[in-house]
Amino acid sequence: MSDTHAQTVAFVRETQIPPAPPPATETGVIKWVRENLFSSWVNSILTILSIYFIVRGVIAVYPWFANGVWGTSDLATCRQILDGATGACFSVLQDRWRQMIFGIAYPDDQYWRPLLAFALLLVCVAPVLFSKLPRKLLILSALYPFLAYWLIWGGTIMIPIMVMVGFVAGYYAFTWAERASGFAAGLASFVVTASVVWFIGGLISGAMPGFIALQEVPSRDMGGFMLNMILGTICVSLSLPLGIVLALGRQSSMPIIKGICVVFIEFIRGVPLITLLFVANVVLAYFFPPGTNLDLILRVIIMITMFSAAYIAEVIRGGLAALPKGQYEAGDSLGLNYSQSMRLIILPQALKISIPGIVNVAVGLFKDTTLVSVISMFDLVGVLRGPILSSTAWTGIYWEAFGFAALLFFVVCYGISQYSQWLERQLRTDHR
């Protein structure tokens, strides 16, 4: 009786059955390969063809790298070692890497200065690029331009200090006057205050030429990849705020301001950069007072910045046009003035939309810095085309030298691209 009763009672499990592992085809590398490389017969054919051409390319290029020669002093010796075999002559990189990085005239015993400036750039730009870092570190970002100028160009430290003091004084004057009388009064106060401080600073710097001074290096001695980095960093940093001002000016309701911005943008966008560089080299000096000796690198920075700012202005104008009208009305309903509405509501959204376009312009600008070689500035490409490839020791070598240049530019541009994609993911606030 008890056995029959026990068989009729339902079994109730008190613990959950452990989950079974997923099939091997639905997890790990096998799943990724099946979904991304062999998801259909067309993708399978394309994958097989791609693998075939990649393997063929690696097989063809591998001996060139594997048989590479280092340590020779000229191309003839390198070819003697190869003795007809396929192989690269990487000795040119070992022999001339200093010229490729620092140029042909930068003092050898002062290489630590641009290297230190580059290391500080990575540290000081981090608070600007990554918002999770403490905001107090932005002080380092603000100090860096003046410190980098002193490290690279040298001279007394009083010059960058007084320039920095002029900007700080002008900022406070702008803030006070803008609150009291508007943007135009604030801008005028900034110009007047900064000019007065800089004039006084020039007198002080002239009276203290040896105060914490480094060996002065003229701009004509700048060269190599260092020059490309200087031009790229400065011009991108200056063209972004100038592009924002031009974009806002083009949408202004004041016909004169709008007309000036439209003419400037359309003219710059309709002229090749190489033409503007020739203008910087030959014509720009005539627009300054007689006797003014404006440095060539400064003229080039002005032209490249103007060129890049015109394109960034159009990118940002597209971001402004993409915002609905209600965003502009929101600022008016909150009682914000024009500058407050743009700073707190409009520009943050427009800049987020414009990130891909801004990065595209920045990458293109950095690559276009190689055009300065056509006006006799020995950047990386200018050094390769001039002192290195025209020398009797390395005449006829191209792939190794230009491949190294391509690698340097790829690393920088790829890093900028990856950061922009990360920033887009961080700022993505929509729900998908």
Summary of the structure (lengths in Angstrom):
residues: 432
radius of gyration: 29.7
end to end distance: 62.7
largest distance: 121.4
contacts: 1210
relative contact order: 0.08
helix: 75%
strand: 2%
